[in-house]
Amino acid sequence: MKNYNLITISLLALGLTACGAQNTNQSQTVQTSKTTAPGAPGSDPFWSYAGKTGIGTSYEQYQNGHYTSDAPTGVVSKVWFSIAKGMITETMFGLIHQAQIKDMQFVVTGKDFTVSEADDLDVTIDYLYKDEQGRPLSLAYKIVSKDKQGRFTLEKHVFTDPDGQSLFVRSVFNTDLKDVKAYVVVNPYIDNNGLDDFAKTTEQGLVAWQGDNYLTLQANTEFGAKTVGFTGVSDGLDELKKSQALNTSYSNTGEQSGNVSLLAELGNIESNTTFDLVLSFAHNEQQSAEQGAQTLAKGYQSVLDNYNGKGTAFGWQDYLQSLTPINKMTGQTADNGKLLYTSAMVLKAQEDKTHAGALIASLSNPWGETVSAKTGSTGYKAVWVRDFYQVAMAFMALGDTATAKIAFEYLEKVQVNSKTPGNNGDTGWFLQKTHVDGELEWVGVQLDQTAMPIMLAWKLHQANVLSDAELKDWYARMLKPAADFLVEGGLAKILWNDTQITPPATQQERWEEQSGYSPSTTAAIVAGLVTASDIAALSGDDKNAQRYLATAKKYNNDIESQMFTTEGNLKGENSDGEYFIRIGQDTDAKSDTKINANNGREGFNKKQILDGGFLELVRYGVRGANDESIVKTLPEYDDETLEDNLQVKYSFSFDDGSGTFTGYRRYGNDGYGEDEVTGTNYAEGGSNTPGQRGRVWPFFTGERGHYEIAAANANNALDDAKQAQIKNSYVKGLEQFANEGMMLPEQVWDGVGVNKAGYTLGEGTNSATPLAWTHAEYIKLVRSLSDKQVWDHYPVVKKALK
């Protein structure tokens, strides 16, 4: 008990008698200070809403391929934050997936009301630092929340200290009422879970910890009443809601850990009442408090200017200025570059700073508020090589070759080799999903993820980012084992997985749910082997160069017989029975075999399931845009007369009334989404349901836009009018899918089924926002349109397969 400072503090010493007297709406409120909060472990913990309207962290520069305090940006800040529904939500410290809080919210009390940010407020979000055209120049936010009854407004400014381990939050309150107070509440989830935390009050503020991870809440003014407790039981929030006062306070949470909460009184508010707060992090209590004190001492403007990159400081503005192609690319956007600038920063912000080059899928936990946080979960804050490839190619498109190269070099960490923990099988393939430090999480074999590192290496070499010598070195270390696996396959024997892989059949395709022969996976395999052949030849390995190319040609020759059916059974106005299927588990595209059940949905005849994977054949150069099998599939892919469960394409209207644009689901019979019968979240309660429905994914609008560029080039028709048409449909469509904070989602509401959450058509759902892949696809589409050719096309593939 000696660590808890268990001293019974008198009311006079705490100043609570005075605080109670100031609360004139409470007749002589008596506040009782107690030692240990009851109610451990508190309510069950869940993650926060995944539809983020903002994310942020400081910009840091590399030095010798690493993040280091010796770089011009100085101390490396390892703090990330997110914003959802106007609230500060999961905030990370250390590794990018290590959440330290679930949320931080402000509470306002008056004579007869208590309103928290979690209540229904009118919220707007904007950027604090923009250029004259309204383009964001940093990931610093201004969030304005208005009480629906007009009793108060709250404006928050949110950013991190680029030279420390603190989140800076300025809160500005406005009210015309008398005797109104503001409070702040923080729900710690130290070290990425919500049940193992302790908390206490100190002279500096409030502290929460688990093991050697500490969080301190401090302000630029002294807190009034302050308390810690167990969420939902003794956290003080219920008292505020019932009596508009904090009647009982606790100085610690005792010896039992749990879901703890921190609550502090900021003070009385009136017009333009401002409080500056910091959440600071460290691996011991003293350093955590010192981090916050140092940030507060520097002051709001200094910290913000350094974050932005004003004056001599290196910040987000400097990063954007380093992206040479971005000015030209802006001309091919429909919003004058606003989403382009945002997307560049969002992708850079989703890189870990301990393991440079580790690019995650999203700074969110999909459907978070119904996903248990009793144990640690990375959610999408993890590495998938496929998403990783898309983002690395987007960095190349932006001219950020340094990040693209360091990301490529990182990939060695997630390739299976003889030293991979638990591996008793063959090597060369890349792990399905890992933590940024390489820790294994999911271990399915996805052959596109084994091909894409080879493709990325070839692109880096073509751009003179990798020298001949570097490419030869990486061929021996990483690329040859990958190419060999694409030719020979092998036994995947690691953790639960004990499967013989025989390419081009993959254990999982790009949606991680089915095995077999997939157009999108095969497109990557063929492109990977052709580029591997080119790299092998450069490396003097002529034997394997010939072997890789011969295998690529064999796989290529079988694509239509394995994956293009001429006896389809879709019943739509535009179906003639000839189209690419999503995937098949046998080698006869005409057969009536079923694919596996997934995500609560029963398995269907493979010929009933469409997806856009066939377009990847064109993107990578495996097929031409005018090839018969491609052209014949487009009518089915675009058919909006198919029954909803099998329909893939949906049309949406622009808010400005300028017309419609297209969106696409992953595939027919997709179950990765909200339940269309009950309206509940995906797998809410921990189990799949048969009514689950995968919605429209915006990045497919980008994929289709890329096809339109390829088709126009194939027909010598990419003139100014066609460019404008693509910009004002596919580019503008992706911009329309962005939310108010310009975050692009994984999925948007398609209008089918029960809408329990009240989404508007085309609005991002609670799946995962921002999705790095969506932002990457937008960037690549804009670059492709600017260059008048598909950015991640591989001419060497087309040439080799002739």
Secondary structure, 3 states (H helix, E strand, C coil): CHHHCCCCCCHHHHCHHHHHHHCCCCCCCCCEEEEECCCCCCCCCECCCCECCEEECCCCCEECCEECCCCCCCCCCCEEEEEECCEEEEEEECCCCCEEEEEEEEEEECCCCEEECCCCCEEEEEECCECCCCCECCCCEEEEEECCCCCCEEEEEEEECCCCCEEEEEEEEECCCCCEEEEEEEEECHHHCCCCEEEEECCCCEEEEECCEEEEEEECCCCCCEEEEECCCCCCHHHHHHHCCCCEEEEECCCCCECEEEEEEEEEECCCEEEEEEEEEECCHHHHHHHHHHHHHHCHHHHHHHHHCCCCCCCHHHHHHCCCCHHHHHCCCCCCCHHHHHHHHHHHHCECCCCCCCECCCCCCCCHHHCECCCCCCCCCCECHHHHHHHHHHHHHHCCHHHHHHHHHHHHHHECCCCCCCCCCCCCCECCEECCCCCEEECCCCHHHHHHHHHHHHHHHHCCCCCHHHHHHHHHHHHHHHHHHHHHCEEEEECCEEEEECCCCECCCCCCCCCEECHHHHHHHHHHHHHHHHHHHHCCCHHHHHHHHHHHHHHHHCHHHHHEECCCCCCCCCCCCCEECCCECCCCCCCCCECCCECCECCCEHHHCCEHHHHHHHHCCCCCCCCHHHHHHHHHHCCCCCCCCCCCEEEEECCCCCCEEEEEECECCCCCCCECCCCCCCCHHHCCCCCECCCEECHHHHHHHHHHHHHHHHCCCCCHHHHHHHHHHHHHHHHHHCCCCCCCCCCECCCCCCCCCCCCCCCECCCCECCHHHHHHHHHHHHHHHHCCCCCCCHHHHHHCC
